[in-house]
Amino acid sequence: MKGFPMNTSLVNTLLMLPALLLLAIVFAWPLLDSAWLSTQASSVLTGLAPTANGGANWQRLLGDARFWQDAAGTLRFAVVSVGLELVLGLAMALVLHRPGRGRGWLRALALLPWALPSTVLALGWRWIYNDPYGPLNSLLKLFGAPAYGFLTTPATTWLFTVLADVWKTTPFVALLLLAGLQSIPAELEESLVLEGASPSQILRRLTLPLLRPWISLALMFRLAQALGVFELVQVLTRGGPAGSTESLALYAYLNAMRFLDFGYSATLVVATFLLLLLLTAMGWLLLRRRPLEISR
């Protein structure tokens, strides 16, 4: 209004208050509650009543070989799956961004895997990997190859779990990067074309630098989801074989629901969150580096 100077930063803060309040209710408060519970002895052995244990849960965590195995496996799953999804999602976004007939239908079809519930997806891939009656093993038999235990071989089961996750969530990454591509002014690309830049040079000098905020957003979203993977592992492999695909979320679930050790389960949740913060910070620092200059 005229005559009433407005503080822009104050207005922006006030507009963000509802979202911040929602985050505090659904995220910050449960996390703080888990942090408090991680310092308590709350299990079936203590009658489920929280009792201060002097940090015994964290001492147990440091010496828990199963935790370190699951942490390494979850980290490997997250790094490989998110890395593949960023590369494939960028390629898919570049294809969907190109003008042409039927582009709307193509985008809708590309997003179908992401729209499927994780449990339905896991059941579908469990049937595809079935030994010996699944489609993949049936295909191997057509070529005279023996059946392969896709979900019974510890050395490779994690890889086939990654492939199932990549198939589902790559469209989500592509959707975010497609939004970023559409925000890039077409005039910038046209000017580089007039200068004689090749498609690879346009990608490196223009597209990727301007897509960095969108890549960072996709990275943070997918890291959070990959480090907390639960439904896919629970339905597809149940953490097997021999615990080779057990995630931190599944381990926390087992401690809470099977062993009723809620204090240690909360400790696992907080440890997973700290791991997520570390990876997100590393990814953000990597993406904010200045890009290399490409000679004309």
For each residue, the residues with C-beta under 8 A, 3 or more apart:
1: 4
2:
3:
4: 1
5:
6: 10 11
7: 10 11
8: 11 12
9: 12 13
10: 6 7 13 14
11: 6 7 8 14 15
12: 8 9 15 16
13: 9 10 16 17
14: 10 11 17
15: 11 12 18
16: 12 13 19 20
17: 13 14 20 21
18: 15 21 22
19: 16 22 23
20: 16 17 23 24
21: 17 18 24 25
22: 18 19 25 26
23: 19 20 26 27 28
24: 20 21 27 28 29
25: 21 22 28 29
26: 22 23 29 30
27: 23 24 30 31
28: 23 24 25 31 32
29: 24 25 26 32 33
30: 26 27 33 34
31: 27 28 34 35 269 270 273
32: 28 29 35 36
33: 29 30 36 37 266
34: 30 31 37 38 266 269 270
35: 31 32 38 39 266 270
36: 32 33 39 40
37: 33 34 40 42 50 262 263 266
38: 34 35 57 58 263 264 266 267 269 270
39: 35 36 52 53 54 55 57 58 263
40: 36 37 50 51 52 53 57 263 266
41: 45 46 50 51 52 53 56 57 263
42: 37 46 48 49 50 51 261 262 263 266
43: 46 48 259 260 261 262 263 264
44: 47 48 259 260 261
45: 41
46: 41 42 43 49 51
47: 44
48: 42 43 44 260 262
49: 42 46
50: 37 40 41 42 263
51: 40 41 42 46
52: 39 40 41
53: 39 40 41 56 57 263
54: 39
55: 39 58 59
56: 41 53 59 60
57: 38 39 40 41 53 60 61 263 264 266 267
58: 38 39 55 61 62 267
59: 55 56 62 63
60: 56 57 63 64 264 267
61: 57 58 64 67 264 267 268 271
62: 58 59
63: 59 60
64: 60 61 67 68
65: 68 69
66: 69 70 243 246 251
67: 61 64 70 71 248 251 268 271
68: 64 65 71 72
69: 65 66 72 73 243 246
70: 66 67 73 74 243 246 247 248 250 251
71: 67 68 74 75 248 271 275
72: 68 69 75 76
73: 69 70 76 77 158 244 245 246 247
74: 70 71 77 78 226 227 229 247 248 249 272 275
75: 71 72 78 79 227 275 279
76: 72 73 79 80 158
77: 73 74 80 81 158 161 162 165 226 229 245 247
78: 74 75 81 82 223 226 227 229 279
79: 75 76 82 83
80: 76 77 83 84 159 162
81: 77 78 84 85 162 165 166 169 222 226
82: 78 79 85 86 219 222 223 226
83: 79 80 86 87
84: 80 81 87 88 162 166 170
85: 81 82 88 89 166 169 170 172 173 218 222
86: 82 83 89 90 173 215 218 219 222
87: 83 84 90 91
88: 84 85 91 92 166 170 173 174
89: 85 86 92 93 170 171 172 173 174 176 177 218
90: 86 87 93 94 173 174 177 211 215
91: 87 88 94 95
92: 88 89 95 96 110 170 171 174
93: 89 90 96 97 173 174 175 177 178 180 181
94: 90 91 97 98 181 207
95: 91 92 98
96: 92 93 103 106 107 110 174 178
97: 93 94 178 181 182
98: 94 95 103
99: 103
100: 103
101:
102: 105 106
103: 96 98 99 100 106 107
104: 107 108
105: 102 108 109
106: 96 102 103 109 110
107: 96 103 104 110 111 178
108: 104 105 111 112
109: 105 106 112
110: 92 96 106 107 171 174
111: 107 108 114 115 171 175
112: 108 109 115 116 171
113: 116 121 167 168 170 171
114: 111 168 169 170 171 172 175
115: 111 112
116: 112 113 120 121 124 168
117: 120 121
118: 121 122 168 231 232 235
119: 122 123 231 235
120: 116 117 123 124
121: 113 116 117 118 124 125 164 167 168 232
122: 118 119 125 126 164 231 232 234 235 236
123: 119 120 126 127 235
124: 116 120 121 127 128
125: 121 122 128 129 160 164 167 236
126: 122 123 129 130 151 235 236
127: 123 124 130 134 135
128: 124 125 134 135 136
129: 125 126 134 136 150 151 160 236
130: 126 127 133 134 137
131: 134 137 147 148 149 150 151 152
132: 137 141 147
133: 130 137 138
134: 127 128 129 130 131 137 138 150
135: 127 128 138 139
136: 128 129 139 140 148 150
137: 130 131 132 133 134 140 141 147 148 150
138: 133 134 135 141 142
139: 135 136 142 143
140: 136 137 143 145 146 147 148
141: 132 137 138 144 145 147
142: 138 139
143: 139 140
144: 141
145: 140 141 148
146: 140
147: 131 132 137 140 141
148: 131 136 137 140 145 153
149: 131 152 153
150: 129 131 134 136 137 153 156 157 160
151: 126 129 131 157 160 236 237 240 241
152: 131 149 157 241
153: 148 149 150 156 157 241
154: 157 241 242 244
155: 244
156: 150 153 159 160
157: 150 151 152 153 154 160 161 237 240 241 244 245
158: 73 76 77 161 162 244 245
159: 80 156 162 163
160: 125 129 150 151 156 157 163 164
161: 77 157 158 164 165 232 233 236 237 245
162: 77 80 81 84 158 159 165 166
163: 159 160 166 167
164: 121 122 125 160 161 167 168 232 236
165: 77 81 161 162 168 169 226 229 232
166: 81 84 85 88 162 163 169 170
167: 113 121 125 163 164 170
168: 113 114 116 118 121 164 165 171 232
169: 81 85 114 165 166 172 173 222 225
170: 84 85 88 89 92 113 114 166 167 173 174
171: 89 92 110 111 112 113 114 168 174 175
172: 85 89 114 169 175 176 218 221 222
173: 85 86 88 89 90 93 169 170 176 177 218 222
174: 88 89 90 92 93 96 110 170 171 177 178
175: 93 111 114 171 172 178 179
176: 89 172 173 179 180 214 217 218 221
177: 89 90 93 173 174 180 181 211 214 215 218
178: 93 96 97 107 174 175 181 182
179: 175 176 182 183 214
180: 93 176 177 183 184 210 211 213 214 215
181: 93 94 97 177 178 184 207 211
182: 97 178 179
183: 179 180 210
184: 180 181 188 189 206 207 210 211
185: 188 189
186: 189 190
187: 190 191
188: 184 185 191 192 206
189: 184 185 186 192 193 202 206
190: 186 187 193 194
191: 187 188 194 195
192: 188 189 195 197 201 202 205 206
193: 189 190 196 197 202
194: 190 191
195: 191 192 296
196: 193 296
197: 192 193 201 202 205 296
198: 201 202
199: 202 203
200: 203 204
201: 192 197 198 204 205 294
202: 189 192 193 197 198 199 205 206 207
203: 199 200 206 207 208
204: 200 201 207 208 291 292 294
205: 192 197 201 202 209 291 294
206: 184 188 189 192 202 203 209 210
207: 94 181 184 202 203 204 210 211
208: 203 204 211 212 215 291
209: 205 206 212 291
210: 180 183 184 206 207
211: 90 177 180 181 184 207 208 214 215
212: 208 209 215 216 287 288
213: 180 216 217
214: 176 177 179 180 211 217 218
215: 86 90 177 180 208 211 212 218 219 287
216: 212 213 219 220 283 284 287
217: 176 213 214 220 221
218: 85 86 89 172 173 176 177 214 215 221 222
219: 82 86 215 216 222 223 280 283 284 287
220: 216 217 223 224 280 283 284
221: 172 176 217 218 224 225
222: 81 82 85 86 169 172 173 218 219 225 226
223: 78 82 219 220 226 227 276 279 280 283
224: 220 221 227 228 276 280
225: 169 221 222 228 229
226: 74 77 78 81 82 165 222 223 229
227: 74 75 78 223 224 248 249 272 275 276 279
228: 224 225 247 248 249 272 276
229: 74 77 78 165 225 226 232 233 247 249
230: 233 234 247 249 250 253
231: 118 119 122 234 235
232: 118 121 122 161 164 165 168 229 235 236
233: 161 229 230 236 237 238 239 245 246 247 249 250
234: 122 230 231 238 239 250 253
235: 118 119 122 123 126 231 232 238
236: 122 125 126 129 151 161 164 232 233 245
237: 151 157 161 233 240 241 245
238: 233 234 235
239: 233 234 243 245 246 247 250 251
240: 151 157 237 243 244 245 246
241: 151 152 153 154 157 237 244 245
242: 154
243: 66 69 70 239 240 246
244: 73 154 155 157 158 240 241
245: 73 77 157 158 161 233 236 237 239 240 241
246: 66 69 70 73 233 239 240 243 250 251
247: 70 73 74 77 228 229 230 233 239 250 251
248: 67 70 71 74 227 228 251 252 268 271 272 275
249: 74 227 228 229 230 233 252 253 272
250: 70 230 233 234 239 246 247 253 254
251: 66 67 70 239 246 247 248 254 255 268
252: 248 249 255 256 265 268 269 272
253: 230 234 249 250 256 257 258 265
254: 250 251 257 258 259
255: 251 252 258 259 261 262 264 265 268
256: 252 253 259 260 261 262 265
257: 253 254 260
258: 253 254 255
259: 43 44 254 255 256
260: 43 44 48 256 257
261: 42 43 44 255 256 264 265
262: 37 42 43 48 255 256 265 266
263: 37 38 39 40 41 42 43 50 53 57 266 267
264: 38 43 57 60 61 255 261 267 268
265: 252 253 255 256 261 262 268 269
266: 33 34 35 37 38 40 42 57 262 263 269 270
267: 38 57 58 60 61 263 264 270 271
268: 61 67 248 251 252 255 264 265 271 272
269: 31 34 38 252 265 266 272 273
270: 31 34 35 38 266 267 273 274
271: 61 67 71 248 267 268 274 275
272: 74 227 228 248 249 252 268 269 275 276
273: 31 269 270 276 277
274: 270 271 277 278
275: 71 74 75 227 248 271 272 278 279
276: 223 224 227 228 272 273 279 280
277: 273 274 280 281
278: 274 275 281 282
279: 75 78 223 227 275 276 282 283
280: 219 220 223 224 276 277 283 284
281: 277 278 284 285
282: 278 279 285 286
283: 216 219 220 223 279 280 286 287
284: 216 219 220 280 281 287 288
285: 281 282 288 289
286: 282 283 289
287: 212 215 216 219 283 284
288: 212 284 285
289: 285 286
290:
291: 204 205 208 209
292: 204
293:
294: 201 204 205
295:
296: 195 196 197
